[in-house]
């Protein structure tokens, strides 16, 4: 399965986790990675097991990025 298929398969589940604001794919050190954007990072110990973002999904590395709160701007 390619990385976009894996992202699509898990995106809804990831978006339901606390503080998650986005899921996208990209490159890190020339490797395909699934990125998960969160409002703020928290210690693993403060989360229940089902609230933790996995380190890998179907062999692809998952990288957590702190992106803060997102605000839509209107003109």
N, C-alpha and C positions, 0 to 999 in steps of 0.2 A: 504494500500500500504506500502511495507517495505521501509526502508530508501534508499536502493540502487536504487529502482525504482523511488523514488522521486528525488534523485540526478540526475539520468539519464534524467528524464523528464525536469528538469530545467537547466542542465549543459550548454547547448549552450547559452541560454538566459543570464545566469550569466557570462559566458566567454566573452560575447559581451559588458559588462559593463566596464567603465573606470578603468584602473589599475588592473583588475582581471587577474591573471596568472594561477590559478588552483582551482579546486573544488574536494573535497574528503570527505569521511565520517570517523568518529572516535567516541571516547567516551570522555565525559567531565562529571566529577562527576557521573560516572557510567550510564550516559544517552547517547543514540545515538544522534549524532550531525552532521550536515552538515557544513563543514569548507570551507571557501572561502579565498584563498590566494591572497593578493593584494601587489603591489609594495610598496605602502605607504598608510597609513590611512589619510583621509581628513575629515573635518567637514561636517556633514550632510547638514548644511546650505549652503555649497558651491556647492552642487549637485542639479540638477533638480530632481523632483520626480521620473522620469523614470530611472534615473541613480543610485538610491539608492538600496543597497542590502537589501532584506527583512530580518526582524528579525526572522521570522519563514516561513517554507514551509510545508504546509499540516500537521501541528502539530509538526514538528521537528524544534528544535532550530537551528538557523544559526549563526555561530561564524566567525567573520572576523579576519584573522591572517595576520599581516604584514610580508611578506617573502622577500621583496626586488626584485631586478631584477634577473631573472634566466639566467644563461649562460651555454651553452653546451660546454663541454670540449672535445677536440679531441686529439688523441695520435699522 
